[in-house]
Amino acid sequence: MKIDLSELERKLSYGINLTIKESTILIESMEGFIDDKIELQEQLNTAKKALTEVAGGHTVEDAIFNHQLIASKALAAIGGDDE
């Protein structure tokens, strides 16, 4: 069953109770959004860590030498192989 958000909003705004099925679908969708947010936050944290490693404490020569390895590890950690 596809969620018609405008219909659910209309029902809620008029104080109309949702069916159990509608409530369940809405909760499952919200859980999916939360899971997506958590995954994106983890990916962001991984990218921040990689950028910090590249920028912090390395000489220019070391950074140039190591940047591909660090970037490859970061992309692998966040699933950078899908296009």
Distance bins in CASP14 RR format, pairs under 12 A and 6 or more apart:
PFRMAT RR
TARGET T0000
AUTHOR 0000-0000-0000
RMODE 2
METHOD distances of the structure
MODEL  1
1 7 0 0 0 0 0 1 0 0 0 0 0
1 8 0 0 0 0 0 1 0 0 0 0 0
1 19 0 0 0 0 0 1 0 0 0 0 0
1 20 0 0 0 0 0 1 0 0 0 0 0
1 21 1 0 0 1 0 0 0 0 0 0 0
1 22 0 0 0 0 1 0 0 0 0 0 0
1 23 0 0 0 0 0 1 0 0 0 0 0
1 24 0 0 0 0 1 0 0 0 0 0 0
1 25 1 0 1 0 0 0 0 0 0 0 0
1 26 0 0 0 0 0 1 0 0 0 0 0
1 28 0 0 0 0 0 1 0 0 0 0 0
1 29 0 0 0 0 0 1 0 0 0 0 0
2 8 0 0 0 0 0 1 0 0 0 0 0
2 22 0 0 0 0 0 1 0 0 0 0 0
2 25 0 0 0 0 1 0 0 0 0 0 0
2 26 0 0 0 0 0 1 0 0 0 0 0
2 29 0 0 0 0 0 1 0 0 0 0 0
3 9 0 0 0 0 0 1 0 0 0 0 0
3 11 0 0 0 0 0 1 0 0 0 0 0
3 18 0 0 0 0 0 1 0 0 0 0 0
3 21 0 0 0 0 0 1 0 0 0 0 0
3 22 1 0 0 1 0 0 0 0 0 0 0
3 23 0 0 0 0 0 1 0 0 0 0 0
3 24 0 0 0 0 0 1 0 0 0 0 0
3 25 1 0 1 0 0 0 0 0 0 0 0
3 26 1 0 0 1 0 0 0 0 0 0 0
3 27 0 0 0 0 0 1 0 0 0 0 0
3 28 0 0 0 0 1 0 0 0 0 0 0
3 29 1 0 0 1 0 0 0 0 0 0 0
3 30 0 0 0 0 0 1 0 0 0 0 0
3 33 0 0 0 0 0 1 0 0 0 0 0
4 10 0 0 0 0 1 0 0 0 0 0 0
4 11 0 0 0 0 1 0 0 0 0 0 0
4 18 0 0 0 0 0 1 0 0 0 0 0
4 22 0 0 0 0 1 0 0 0 0 0 0
4 25 0 0 0 0 0 1 0 0 0 0 0
4 26 0 0 0 0 0 1 0 0 0 0 0
4 29 0 0 0 0 0 1 0 0 0 0 0
5 11 0 0 0 0 0 1 0 0 0 0 0
5 12 0 0 0 0 0 1 0 0 0 0 0
5 18 0 0 0 0 0 1 0 0 0 0 0
5 22 0 0 0 0 0 1 0 0 0 0 0
5 25 0 0 0 0 0 1 0 0 0 0 0
5 26 0 0 0 0 1 0 0 0 0 0 0
5 29 0 0 0 0 1 0 0 0 0 0 0
5 30 0 0 0 0 0 1 0 0 0 0 0
6 12 0 0 0 0 0 1 0 0 0 0 0
6 13 0 0 0 0 0 1 0 0 0 0 0
7 13 0 0 0 0 0 1 0 0 0 0 0
7 14 0 0 0 0 0 1 0 0 0 0 0
7 16 0 0 0 0 1 0 0 0 0 0 0
7 18 0 0 0 0 1 0 0 0 0 0 0
7 19 0 0 0 0 0 1 0 0 0 0 0
7 22 0 0 0 0 1 0 0 0 0 0 0
7 25 0 0 0 0 0 1 0 0 0 0 0
7 26 0 0 0 0 0 1 0 0 0 0 0
8 14 0 0 0 0 0 1 0 0 0 0 0
8 15 0 0 0 0 0 1 0 0 0 0 0
8 16 0 0 0 0 1 0 0 0 0 0 0
8 17 0 0 0 0 0 1 0 0 0 0 0
8 18 1 0 0 1 0 0 0 0 0 0 0
8 19 0 0 0 0 0 1 0 0 0 0 0
8 21 0 0 0 0 0 1 0 0 0 0 0
8 22 1 0 0 1 0 0 0 0 0 0 0
8 23 0 0 0 0 1 0 0 0 0 0 0
8 25 0 0 0 0 1 0 0 0 0 0 0
8 26 1 0 0 1 0 0 0 0 0 0 0
8 27 0 0 0 0 0 1 0 0 0 0 0
8 29 0 0 0 0 0 1 0 0 0 0 0
8 30 0 0 0 0 0 1 0 0 0 0 0
9 15 0 0 0 0 0 1 0 0 0 0 0
9 16 0 0 0 0 0 1 0 0 0 0 0
9 18 0 0 0 0 0 1 0 0 0 0 0
9 22 0 0 0 0 0 1 0 0 0 0 0
9 26 0 0 0 0 0 1 0 0 0 0 0
10 16 1 0 0 1 0 0 0 0 0 0 0
10 18 0 0 0 0 0 1 0 0 0 0 0
10 22 0 0 0 0 0 1 0 0 0 0 0
11 17 1 0 0 1 0 0 0 0 0 0 0
11 18 1 0 0 1 0 0 0 0 0 0 0
11 19 0 0 0 0 1 0 0 0 0 0 0
11 22 1 0 0 1 0 0 0 0 0 0 0
11 23 0 0 0 0 0 1 0 0 0 0 0
11 26 0 0 0 0 0 1 0 0 0 0 0
12 18 1 0 0 1 0 0 0 0 0 0 0
12 22 0 0 0 0 0 1 0 0 0 0 0
12 23 0 0 0 0 0 1 0 0 0 0 0
12 26 0 0 0 0 1 0 0 0 0 0 0
16 22 0 0 0 0 0 1 0 0 0 0 0
17 23 0 0 0 0 1 0 0 0 0 0 0
18 24 0 0 0 0 1 0 0 0 0 0 0
18 25 0 0 0 0 1 0 0 0 0 0 0
18 26 1 0 0 1 0 0 0 0 0 0 0
18 27 0 0 0 0 0 1 0 0 0 0 0
19 25 0 0 0 0 1 0 0 0 0 0 0
19 26 0 0 0 0 0 1 0 0 0 0 0
20 26 0 0 0 0 0 1 0 0 0 0 0
20 27 0 0 0 0 0 1 0 0 0 0 0
21 27 0 0 0 0 0 1 0 0 0 0 0
21 28 0 0 0 0 0 1 0 0 0 0 0
22 28 0 0 0 0 0 1 0 0 0 0 0
22 29 0 0 0 0 0 1 0 0 0 0 0
23 29 0 0 0 0 0 1 0 0 0 0 0
23 30 0 0 0 0 0 1 0 0 0 0 0
24 30 0 0 0 0 0 1 0 0 0 0 0
24 31 0 0 0 0 0 1 0 0 0 0 0
25 31 0 0 0 0 0 1 0 0 0 0 0
25 32 0 0 0 0 0 1 0 0 0 0 0
26 32 0 0 0 0 0 1 0 0 0 0 0
26 33 0 0 0 0 0 1 0 0 0 0 0
27 33 0 0 0 0 0 1 0 0 0 0 0
27 34 0 0 0 0 0 1 0 0 0 0 0
28 34 0 0 0 0 0 1 0 0 0 0 0
28 35 0 0 0 0 0 1 0 0 0 0 0
29 35 0 0 0 0 0 1 0 0 0 0 0
29 36 0 0 0 0 0 1 0 0 0 0 0
30 36 0 0 0 0 0 1 0 0 0 0 0
30 37 0 0 0 0 0 1 0 0 0 0 0
31 37 0 0 0 0 0 1 0 0 0 0 0
31 38 0 0 0 0 0 1 0 0 0 0 0
32 38 0 0 0 0 1 0 0 0 0 0 0
32 39 0 0 0 0 1 0 0 0 0 0 0
32 40 0 0 0 0 0 1 0 0 0 0 0
33 39 0 0 0 0 0 1 0 0 0 0 0
33 40 0 0 0 0 0 1 0 0 0 0 0
34 40 0 0 0 0 0 1 0 0 0 0 0
34 41 0 0 0 0 0 1 0 0 0 0 0
35 41 0 0 0 0 0 1 0 0 0 0 0
35 42 0 0 0 0 0 1 0 0 0 0 0
36 42 0 0 0 0 0 1 0 0 0 0 0
36 43 0 0 0 0 0 1 0 0 0 0 0
37 43 0 0 0 0 0 1 0 0 0 0 0
37 44 0 0 0 0 0 1 0 0 0 0 0
38 44 0 0 0 0 0 1 0 0 0 0 0
38 45 0 0 0 0 0 1 0 0 0 0 0
39 45 0 0 0 0 0 1 0 0 0 0 0
39 46 0 0 0 0 0 1 0 0 0 0 0
39 77 0 0 0 0 0 1 0 0 0 0 0
39 78 0 0 0 0 1 0 0 0 0 0 0
39 79 0 0 0 0 0 1 0 0 0 0 0
40 46 0 0 0 0 0 1 0 0 0 0 0
40 47 0 0 0 0 0 1 0 0 0 0 0
40 78 0 0 0 0 1 0 0 0 0 0 0
40 79 0 0 0 0 0 1 0 0 0 0 0
41 47 0 0 0 0 0 1 0 0 0 0 0
41 48 0 0 0 0 0 1 0 0 0 0 0
41 78 0 0 0 0 0 1 0 0 0 0 0
42 48 0 0 0 0 0 1 0 0 0 0 0
42 49 0 0 0 0 0 1 0 0 0 0 0
42 77 0 0 0 0 1 0 0 0 0 0 0
42 78 1 0 0 1 0 0 0 0 0 0 0
42 79 0 0 0 0 0 1 0 0 0 0 0
43 49 0 0 0 0 0 1 0 0 0 0 0
43 50 0 0 0 0 0 1 0 0 0 0 0
43 74 0 0 0 0 1 0 0 0 0 0 0
43 75 0 0 0 0 0 1 0 0 0 0 0
43 76 0 0 0 0 0 1 0 0 0 0 0
43 77 0 0 0 0 1 0 0 0 0 0 0
43 78 1 0 1 0 0 0 0 0 0 0 0
43 79 1 0 0 1 0 0 0 0 0 0 0
43 80 0 0 0 0 1 0 0 0 0 0 0
44 50 0 0 0 0 0 1 0 0 0 0 0
44 51 0 0 0 0 0 1 0 0 0 0 0
44 74 0 0 0 0 0 1 0 0 0 0 0
44 77 0 0 0 0 0 1 0 0 0 0 0
44 78 0 0 0 0 1 0 0 0 0 0 0
45 51 0 0 0 0 0 1 0 0 0 0 0
45 52 0 0 0 0 0 1 0 0 0 0 0
45 74 0 0 0 0 0 1 0 0 0 0 0
45 77 0 0 0 0 1 0 0 0 0 0 0
45 78 0 0 0 0 1 0 0 0 0 0 0
46 52 0 0 0 0 0 1 0 0 0 0 0
46 53 0 0 0 0 0 1 0 0 0 0 0
46 70 0 0 0 0 0 1 0 0 0 0 0
46 71 0 0 0 0 0 1 0 0 0 0 0
46 73 0 0 0 0 1 0 0 0 0 0 0
46 74 1 0 1 0 0 0 0 0 0 0 0
46 75 0 0 0 0 1 0 0 0 0 0 0
46 76 0 0 0 0 1 0 0 0 0 0 0
46 77 1 0 1 0 0 0 0 0 0 0 0
46 78 1 0 1 0 0 0 0 0 0 0 0
46 79 0 0 0 0 1 0 0 0 0 0 0
46 80 0 0 0 0 0 1 0 0 0 0 0
47 53 0 0 0 0 0 1 0 0 0 0 0
47 54 0 0 0 0 0 1 0 0 0 0 0
47 70 0 0 0 0 0 1 0 0 0 0 0
47 71 0 0 0 0 1 0 0 0 0 0 0
47 73 0 0 0 0 0 1 0 0 0 0 0
47 74 1 0 0 1 0 0 0 0 0 0 0
47 75 0 0 0 0 1 0 0 0 0 0 0
47 77 0 0 0 0 1 0 0 0 0 0 0
47 78 1 0 0 1 0 0 0 0 0 0 0
47 79 0 0 0 0 0 1 0 0 0 0 0
47 80 0 0 0 0 0 1 0 0 0 0 0
48 54 0 0 0 0 0 1 0 0 0 0 0
48 55 0 0 0 0 0 1 0 0 0 0 0
48 74 0 0 0 0 1 0 0 0 0 0 0
48 77 0 0 0 0 0 1 0 0 0 0 0
48 78 0 0 0 0 0 1 0 0 0 0 0
49 55 0 0 0 0 0 1 0 0 0 0 0
49 56 0 0 0 0 0 1 0 0 0 0 0
49 70 0 0 0 0 1 0 0 0 0 0 0
49 71 0 0 0 0 0 1 0 0 0 0 0
49 73 0 0 0 0 1 0 0 0 0 0 0
49 74 1 0 0 1 0 0 0 0 0 0 0
49 77 0 0 0 0 1 0 0 0 0 0 0
49 78 0 0 0 0 0 1 0 0 0 0 0
50 56 0 0 0 0 0 1 0 0 0 0 0
50 66 0 0 0 0 0 1 0 0 0 0 0
50 67 0 0 0 0 1 0 0 0 0 0 0
50 68 0 0 0 0 0 1 0 0 0 0 0
50 69 0 0 0 0 0 1 0 0 0 0 0
50 70 1 0 1 0 0 0 0 0 0 0 0
50 71 1 0 0 1 0 0 0 0 0 0 0
50 72 0 0 0 0 1 0 0 0 0 0 0
50 73 1 0 0 1 0 0 0 0 0 0 0
50 74 1 1 0 0 0 0 0 0 0 0 0
50 75 0 0 0 0 1 0 0 0 0 0 0
50 76 0 0 0 0 0 1 0 0 0 0 0
50 77 1 0 0 1 0 0 0 0 0 0 0
50 78 0 0 0 0 1 0 0 0 0 0 0
50 80 0 0 0 0 0 1 0 0 0 0 0
51 58 0 0 0 0 0 1 0 0 0 0 0
51 63 0 0 0 0 0 1 0 0 0 0 0
51 67 0 0 0 0 0 1 0 0 0 0 0
51 70 0 0 0 0 1 0 0 0 0 0 0
51 71 0 0 0 0 1 0 0 0 0 0 0
51 74 0 0 0 0 1 0 0 0 0 0 0
52 58 0 0 0 0 0 1 0 0 0 0 0
52 70 0 0 0 0 1 0 0 0 0 0 0
52 74 0 0 0 0 0 1 0 0 0 0 0
53 62 0 0 0 0 0 1 0 0 0 0 0
53 63 0 0 0 0 1 0 0 0 0 0 0
53 66 0 0 0 0 1 0 0 0 0 0 0
53 67 0 0 0 0 1 0 0 0 0 0 0
53 69 0 0 0 0 0 1 0 0 0 0 0
53 70 1 0 1 0 0 0 0 0 0 0 0
53 71 0 0 0 0 1 0 0 0 0 0 0
53 73 0 0 0 0 1 0 0 0 0 0 0
53 74 0 0 0 0 1 0 0 0 0 0 0
53 77 0 0 0 0 0 1 0 0 0 0 0
54 60 0 0 0 0 0 1 0 0 0 0 0
54 62 0 0 0 0 1 0 0 0 0 0 0
54 63 1 0 1 0 0 0 0 0 0 0 0
54 64 0 0 0 0 0 1 0 0 0 0 0
54 65 0 0 0 0 0 1 0 0 0 0 0
54 66 1 0 0 1 0 0 0 0 0 0 0
54 67 1 0 1 0 0 0 0 0 0 0 0
54 68 0 0 0 0 0 1 0 0 0 0 0
54 69 0 0 0 0 0 1 0 0 0 0 0
54 70 1 0 1 0 0 0 0 0 0 0 0
54 71 1 0 0 1 0 0 0 0 0 0 0
54 72 0 0 0 0 0 1 0 0 0 0 0
54 73 0 0 0 0 0 1 0 0 0 0 0
54 74 0 0 0 0 1 0 0 0 0 0 0
55 62 0 0 0 0 0 1 0 0 0 0 0
55 63 1 0 0 1 0 0 0 0 0 0 0
55 66 0 0 0 0 0 1 0 0 0 0 0
55 67 0 0 0 0 0 1 0 0 0 0 0
55 70 0 0 0 0 0 1 0 0 0 0 0
56 62 0 0 0 0 0 1 0 0 0 0 0
56 63 0 0 0 0 1 0 0 0 0 0 0
56 66 0 0 0 0 0 1 0 0 0 0 0
56 67 0 0 0 0 0 1 0 0 0 0 0
56 70 0 0 0 0 0 1 0 0 0 0 0
57 63 0 0 0 0 1 0 0 0 0 0 0
57 66 0 0 0 0 0 1 0 0 0 0 0
58 64 0 0 0 0 1 0 0 0 0 0 0
58 65 0 0 0 0 1 0 0 0 0 0 0
58 66 1 0 0 1 0 0 0 0 0 0 0
58 67 0 0 0 0 1 0 0 0 0 0 0
58 69 0 0 0 0 0 1 0 0 0 0 0
58 70 0 0 0 0 1 0 0 0 0 0 0
59 65 0 0 0 0 1 0 0 0 0 0 0
59 66 0 0 0 0 0 1 0 0 0 0 0
60 66 0 0 0 0 0 1 0 0 0 0 0
60 67 0 0 0 0 0 1 0 0 0 0 0
61 67 0 0 0 0 0 1 0 0 0 0 0
62 69 0 0 0 0 0 1 0 0 0 0 0
62 70 0 0 0 0 0 1 0 0 0 0 0
63 69 0 0 0 0 0 1 0 0 0 0 0
63 70 0 0 0 0 1 0 0 0 0 0 0
63 71 0 0 0 0 0 1 0 0 0 0 0
64 70 0 0 0 0 0 1 0 0 0 0 0
64 71 0 0 0 0 0 1 0 0 0 0 0
66 72 0 0 0 0 0 1 0 0 0 0 0
66 73 0 0 0 0 0 1 0 0 0 0 0
66 74 0 0 0 0 0 1 0 0 0 0 0
67 73 0 0 0 0 0 1 0 0 0 0 0
67 74 0 0 0 0 0 1 0 0 0 0 0
68 74 0 0 0 0 0 1 0 0 0 0 0
68 75 0 0 0 0 0 1 0 0 0 0 0
69 75 0 0 0 0 0 1 0 0 0 0 0
69 76 0 0 0 0 0 1 0 0 0 0 0
70 76 0 0 0 0 0 1 0 0 0 0 0
70 77 0 0 0 0 0 1 0 0 0 0 0
71 77 0 0 0 0 0 1 0 0 0 0 0
71 78 0 0 0 0 0 1 0 0 0 0 0
71 80 0 0 0 0 0 1 0 0 0 0 0
72 78 0 0 0 0 0 1 0 0 0 0 0
72 79 0 0 0 0 0 1 0 0 0 0 0
72 80 0 0 0 0 1 0 0 0 0 0 0
72 81 0 0 0 0 0 1 0 0 0 0 0
73 79 0 0 0 0 0 1 0 0 0 0 0
73 80 0 0 0 0 0 1 0 0 0 0 0
74 80 0 0 0 0 1 0 0 0 0 0 0
74 81 0 0 0 0 0 1 0 0 0 0 0
75 81 1 0 0 1 0 0 0 0 0 0 0
75 82 0 0 0 0 0 1 0 0 0 0 0
75 83 0 0 0 0 0 1 0 0 0 0 0
76 82 0 0 0 0 0 1 0 0 0 0 0
END
